[in-house]
Amino acid sequence: MGDARSTAQQTPGQQHAAKLNLVTLTAMVVGSMVGAGVFSLPRRFAEETGVAGALIAWAVAGTGMLMLAFVFQMLAVRRPDLDAGVYAYAKAGFGEYLGFFSAFGYWASACVGNVTYWVLIMSTIGSIWPALGEGDTFLAFVLSSIGLWAFFLLIRRGVKEAAAINRIVTVAKIVPILVFIVLALFYFDAGVFADNFAGADYAGSLFDQVRGTMLATVFVFLGVEGASVYSRHARRREDVGRATVLGFLCVFSIFASVTIVSYGIMPMAELAELRQPSMAEVLEYAVGTWGQVFISVGLIVSVLGAYLAWTLMAAEVLYVAAQDDDMPRFLGRSTGDDVPAPALLMTSVLVQLVLFATMFSDDAFNFALDLTSALSLIPFLLAAAYAVKLVREQNTSGRAGPGGRDLVVAVVATLYTAFLVYAAGMRFVLMSFIVYAPATVLFVMARREQGRRLFSPREAVVLAVSTAGAVVGVVALAAGWINL
């Protein structure tokens, strides 16, 4: 365990934390990334770009996310004392308040992302049970809520058991996706693919097409940091970095393949109009009804597995932040089975609240998907920027290894995440501020528990900026300048 606290200071549950090996950590990375996103890729890409734009988008996203994966691998080696990676790196590099924002933003993005899973499951079943609609009806809300609390009880039993289940589910859910790719290649139409190469009339410039796909690629790659977030349970610290890169390479090849082969099945304009999950609709077009049923079953298994992994990671981030006195103390409690029960409960409550809100949204799935991506960008940007800072500091002090390579990786990852913030657009930047700013209440609670000054001068500046952004966002929503 890389925990900086001594064994004597740990609770009994922490002393007996489940030790995860390389296979399990890699499965958690793959399980975290392969969820709802991959099943929505055909339509999401066809709405924005053709084959040429998709190839460029995956090259950009693949390179950027690989650099980010290398960043988490590098930081796990250079700073083995830091747990819950994304949050801990932001705090170490830029102070407690930005570290708190990173922890909260990562946690909130995980919760909103979990809502997309339930919406997509209900929408999938809704194709044969109309009462569920697009996953946003009252019946869908009730069934999703039952599933939500069933998972709460499962994870509440113990982290070790839940992680083992996730490893099994990860294997089971990859099979339908691989079958889709093979069947799509068998039914591949070179003429249709050629017609889709340049894009449709509704697509803008090539740059705009690529930019339009960026939030979708961020969403499907969320989870690349999964092993880092759960690092305190690793059997060997070096396995954290290895699992991150191995998991990324496996998933990247799957995501790019699903997208590109779909362009050889249907015209782009028709792909863009498919019901989600669009992968099921594509296979139905190619092989008939059984193809849709096959993918739909695979989707439900996949999404439930991803939901399990993301709930574990979300609770872990709150727990470690509270252990480090950056969240209220009640979130730092755990059971004898090493389950951060209050953090898990708070996670489930937020998912429940957002689930309720989906009944009043016109496009719950796509909005939640994009907001999930936008909320994750600040934590990723801060982690990458900290890597740049750390490598430069260690190079200067003579404590670095391959500093030149690491510095290039960190700079490229930072530039990529900065581009993602730009690609998200002002709408989601303002929506992120609306979520971030009120969270400061938790930071204030933690500072008061410790009898400390609420904000330093630098932290007060960050508070002012985030509050101003939230106010502008609320005004923009009220005036109709941006919408949900």
Disulfide bonds with the S-S distance in Angstrom:
none
